[in-house]
Amino acid sequence: MRPFDVLRRSAPLRGLLVTVLLLSAWLALGPPPASAEPRITRVDVYSEAMGRWVSNDVISPASGAPAPTFYLLTGIGGGSDGISWFNNTGVRDFFADKHVTVVMPIGGQYSMYTDWVADDPVLGRNKWQTYLTHELPAAIDSRFSTTGSKAIGGVSMAGSAVLDLAAQVPGFYRAVGSYSGCAQTSGVLGQAMVRSMVELRGGGNAANMWGGPGDPAWARHDPMLSAERLRGTTLFVSTGNGMPGPVDNHDPLLAVPQTIGGSVVEMVTHVCAGAFESRLRQLGIPATFAYLPQGTHSWGLFETELRDSWRIIGSALGA
């Protein structure tokens, strides 16, 4: 694969005897059984760091043979609002024939999936980096048959967070899929985007997350600035362009305000992806970038991005 791969989308009687024997055996034994369905499990894991139980939807291979693990994070609502990969996409069907254990945590709304420096009066205690890189993997590895190979993917808010998580713990994940997210989280524009999620949408105080505006923690958690720590990790970054289309899987006229907002958000993620691609090129870090020719910030787009990414992520995992 190129360093940067940009996707724009005589025996006639003997044979007769064998055939008769095989047909006889088929009639005697019946047709071969259909392939077994993957197992769907709800796993509750206690987080010591956060002092609470966290639920996780898990899709695991029916065979029970050791498999790599793909952690898949939801966006700004964390799935606690009922909106998630599990509920809004066909992940169960997509991963049915793939030898991988898919883990989808429920929670983390408005948190950037990071460890906050202080408890928040509205959003509570958030130690999601600890949960995702220590507590949850230990629980999954003890409950399921895993190979130890891990990848992580996330959409929207989590599209930023998965890049940060991989940079904070280099080498922990073999691959990262960032879908319609933004790699920049510091500086005036980066902080404005983060605050719009944490404060305007979530009602929390971003100072409880990474400190005040001048705190160096903002820069430490900016994938654009910590990109060097992603070297050696297989990266897939994708985005739509904000133009409604069939990929959105809905009629834009039925939800004009939502579509307009989704268009603006996806235009922003499109710009972010271009800036991140330039940054990685500058550092000589291989990555795959996919720029879809349509798509607003919708689950139809997100599922398309996930499916497109699997040839890269699945290959890195050996799934």
C-alpha positions in Angstrom: 0.0 0.0 0.0 1.2 3.5 -0.8 2.1 5.7 2.1 -1.0 7.8 1.4 -4.0 6.1 -0.2 -6.8 8.6 -0.9 -10.1 7.0 -1.6 -12.6 8.9 -3.9 -14.7 5.8 -3.6 -11.6 -39.6 -18.8 -12.9 -40.3 -16.5 -16.6 -39.5 -17.3 -17.8 -42.7 -15.6 -15.5 -42.2 -12.6 -16.8 -38.6 -12.3 -20.4 -39.8 -12.5 -19.8 -42.4 -9.8 -18.3 -39.7 -7.5 -21.3 -37.5 -8.2 -23.7 -40.2 -7.3 -21.9 -41.0 -4.1 -21.8 -37.4 -3.0 -25.5 -36.9 -3.8 -26.4 -40.1 -1.8 -24.4 -38.8 1.1 -26.1 -35.4 0.9 -29.5 -37.0 0.8 -28.6 -39.2 3.8 -27.1 -36.5 5.9 -29.0 -33.4 4.7 -27.5 -30.1 3.5 -24.6 -28.6 5.4 -25.6 -26.5 8.4 -25.9 -22.7 7.9 -23.0 -20.7 9.3 -23.5 -19.9 13.0 -24.5 -16.5 14.0 -22.2 -14.2 16.0 -22.9 -13.9 19.7 -24.4 -10.6 21.0 -23.6 -9.9 24.6 -24.3 -7.0 27.0 -21.3 -6.9 29.3 -21.2 -4.6 32.4 -17.8 -3.6 33.6 -17.1 -1.9 36.9 -14.8 1.1 36.5 -12.8 1.7 39.7 -11.5 5.0 38.2 -15.1 6.3 37.7 -16.8 4.5 40.6 -19.6 3.1 38.4 -20.6 0.3 36.1 -20.4 0.8 32.4 -22.4 -1.3 29.9 -20.9 -2.5 26.7 -22.5 -4.2 23.7 -20.3 -7.0 22.3 -20.4 -8.9 19.1 -18.1 -12.0 19.2 -17.5 -14.7 16.7 -19.7 -17.8 17.1 -16.7 -20.1 16.8 -15.3 -19.0 20.1 -11.8 -19.1 18.6 -9.3 -16.4 19.6 -10.0 -13.2 17.8 -8.7 -9.6 17.7 -10.7 -6.9 19.3 -12.2 -3.8 17.7 -13.4 -1.1 20.1 -16.0 1.1 18.5 -17.0 4.4 20.2 -20.1 6.4 19.6 -20.3 10.2 19.2 -21.4 13.1 21.5 -24.2 11.3 23.2 -22.1 8.2 24.1 -25.0 5.9 23.2 -26.7 6.8 26.5 -29.3 8.6 24.5 -30.1 5.4 22.6 -28.2 6.7 19.5 -25.3 4.4 18.7 -23.6 2.1 16.3 -25.5 -0.8 17.8 -28.9 0.9 17.4 -28.5 3.0 14.3 -26.4 0.9 11.9 -26.1 -2.6 10.6 -23.0 -3.5 12.5 -24.4 -6.8 13.6 -24.9 -7.9 10.0 -21.6 -6.4 8.8 -19.5 -8.1 11.4 -21.4 -11.4 11.3 -18.9 -13.1 9.0 -15.8 -11.4 10.3 -13.5 -13.0 12.8 -13.3 -10.1 15.3 -14.8 -9.2 18.6 -16.4 -5.8 18.5 -16.9 -3.9 21.7 -19.2 -0.8 21.9 -19.2 1.0 25.2 -22.3 2.9 26.3 -21.5 6.2 28.0 -18.9 9.0 27.8 -21.3 11.6 26.6 -19.7 15.1 26.1 -16.5 13.7 27.7 -14.1 13.5 24.7 -13.4 10.0 26.1 -10.5 11.4 28.1 -9.4 11.5 31.8 -10.7 14.7 33.3 -8.5 16.5 35.8 -11.5 17.2 38.1 -15.0 16.0 38.7 -17.7 18.1 37.0 -20.9 19.2 38.7 -22.9 18.3 35.6 -21.0 15.5 33.9 -19.6 13.8 36.9 -16.4 11.9 37.1 -14.9 11.0 33.7 -11.8 8.8 33.4 -12.5 7.3 30.0 -8.9 6.9 28.9 -8.3 4.8 32.0 -11.4 2.8 31.3 -10.8 2.3 27.6 -7.1 1.5 27.8 -6.9 -0.5 31.1 -10.2 -1.5 32.7 -12.3 -2.5 29.7 -9.6 -4.4 27.8 -8.7 -6.4 30.9 -12.4 -7.3 31.4 -12.8 -8.2 27.7 -9.7 -10.3 27.6 -10.8 -12.3 30.7 -14.3 -12.8 29.4 -13.7 -13.6 25.7 -11.1 -15.5 23.7 -8.9 -12.8 22.3 -5.5 -12.6 20.5 -4.3 -9.4 22.2 -4.5 -7.4 18.9 -6.6 -4.3 19.3 -7.9 -1.5 17.1 -10.3 1.4 17.9 -12.7 3.4 15.9 -14.9 6.4 16.7 -17.3 8.8 15.1 -17.8 12.6 15.4 -16.6 13.5 19.0 -15.0 10.1 19.2 -13.4 10.5 15.8 -11.2 13.0 17.6 -10.9 11.0 20.8 -9.7 7.8 19.2 -6.7 9.6 17.7 -5.9 11.1 21.1 -6.2 7.8 22.8 -3.8 6.1 20.4 -1.3 9.0 20.8 -1.6 8.8 24.6 -0.7 5.1 24.6 1.5 4.5 21.5 1.4 0.9 20.2 -1.6 -0.1 22.3 -3.8 -0.1 19.2 -2.7 -1.6 15.9 -5.1 0.5 13.9 -7.4 3.6 14.4 -10.5 4.5 12.4 -11.5 8.2 12.7 -14.9 8.8 11.1 -16.1 12.4 10.6 -14.1 13.8 13.5 -11.6 16.6 13.9 -8.0 16.0 14.9 -7.5 19.5 16.2 -8.5 20.1 19.8 -6.2 23.0 21.0 -5.7 26.6 19.8 -8.5 29.0 19.3 -10.4 27.0 16.8 -9.8 23.6 18.4 -10.8 24.8 21.8 -13.9 26.4 20.4 -15.0 23.1 18.8 -14.3 21.1 22.0 -16.2 23.7 24.1 -19.2 23.6 21.8 -19.5 19.9 22.6 -18.6 19.8 26.3 -20.2 23.1 27.4 -22.8 24.2 24.9 -24.2 20.7 24.3 -23.2 18.9 27.5 -23.5 21.7 30.1 -20.2 20.8 31.6 -17.1 22.9 32.2 -14.1 22.2 29.9 -11.8 23.5 32.6 -12.6 20.4 34.6 -11.4 18.4 31.6 -8.1 19.8 30.5 -7.8 22.9 32.6 -8.1 26.5 31.6 -7.5 27.8 28.1 -3.7 28.1 28.6 -3.2 24.8 30.3 -0.7 22.6 28.4 -3.0 19.6 28.7 -5.0 21.0 25.8 -1.9 20.7 23.6 -1.0 17.2 25.0 -4.4 15.9 23.9 -4.3 17.5 20.4 -3.6 14.8 17.8 -2.4 17.4 15.4 0.4 18.3 17.8 1.0 14.7 19.0 0.9 13.1 15.6 4.5 11.8 15.9 3.2 9.4 18.6 0.9 7.8 16.0 3.8 6.6 13.9 3.6 2.9 13.4 -0.2 2.8 13.9 -2.4 2.0 10.9 -4.5 5.1 10.4 -7.8 5.5 8.5 -9.4 9.0 8.5 -12.6 9.7 6.5 -15.2 12.4 6.1 -18.0 13.5 3.9 -18.2 17.0 2.3 -21.4 18.3 3.8 -23.5 17.9 0.6 -26.7 15.8 1.2 -26.9 12.6 -0.8 -28.0 9.0 -0.9 -25.2 8.0 1.4 -27.1 9.8 4.2 -29.8 7.2 3.9 -32.6 9.7 4.6 -34.7 12.3 2.8 -33.1 15.7 3.7 -36.4 17.4 3.2 -37.8 15.6 6.2 -35.4 17.2 8.6 -34.1 20.4 7.1 -32.7 22.0 10.3 -30.9 18.8 11.2 -29.5 18.5 7.6 -28.3 22.0 7.6 -26.5 21.5 10.9 -25.1 18.2 9.7 -23.9 19.8 6.5 -22.0 22.5 8.5 -20.4 20.0 10.9 -19.3 17.7 8.1 -17.8 20.6 6.2 -15.8 21.4 9.3 -14.6 17.7 9.6 -13.7 17.8 5.9 -11.4 20.8 6.5 -10.0 19.1 9.6 -9.2 15.9 7.6 -7.3 17.9 5.0 -5.2 19.7 7.7 -4.4 16.4 9.4 -3.4 14.8 6.2 -1.0 17.7 5.5 0.4 17.3 9.0 1.0 13.6 8.6 2.6 14.1 5.1 4.9 16.7 6.6 6.0 14.1 9.2 6.2 11.2 6.7 3.6 9.2 8.6 1.6 6.8 6.4 -2.2 7.0 6.6 -5.3 6.4 4.5 -7.6 9.3 3.9 -11.1 8.9 2.4 -13.0 11.9 1.2 -16.5 11.0 0.2 -18.1 13.1 -2.6 -21.2 13.6 -0.5 -22.5 13.2 3.0 -23.8 15.2 6.0 -23.1 14.3 9.6 -25.5 11.3 9.5 -25.5 7.7 10.5 -25.8 6.7 6.9 -22.5 8.4 6.2 -20.9 7.0 9.3 -21.8 3.4 8.5 -20.4 3.9 5.0 -17.1 5.2 6.5 -16.9 2.2 8.8 -17.5 -0.3 6.1 -14.9 1.4 3.8 -12.4 1.4 6.6 -12.5 -2.3 7.3 -10.2 -3.4 4.5 -7.5 -1.3 6.3 -8.4 -2.0 9.9 -9.3 -5.6 9.4 -6.0 -6.2 7.6 -4.0 -4.6 10.3 -5.7 -6.8 12.9 -5.4 -9.9 10.8 -9.2 -10.3 11.1 
